[in-house]
Amino acid sequence: MPVYMVDRDLPGITMDQLAAAQKAAITTSREFTANGKPVRYIRSTFVPGEAHCMCLFEATSPEYVKEVQEAANIPFTRVTEAMDLTP
């Protein structure tokens, strides 16, 4: 299944808000999958000095990934196909 990266600019976000956004992404992805739109949250990387976050999702469609962000009400700037090179 393809992997997609979600870019987020999150100026002023607290660690509690970041944790809540991550939880919402996971929960909403599971709901979408249960409803026939396969999306799996993989992980996030946050760069505090830039207030920038990159999240990886596995999905059959980039549209599903975008829909998850919108349904979870998590801001994002783009969704692009990516390669997860974790050993």
ABEGO torsion letter per residue (X at the ends): XBBBBBBBBBBGBBAAAAAAAAAAAAAAAAAAAAAGBBBBBABBBBBAAAGBBBBBBBBABAAAAAAAAAAAGBBBABBBBBBBABX
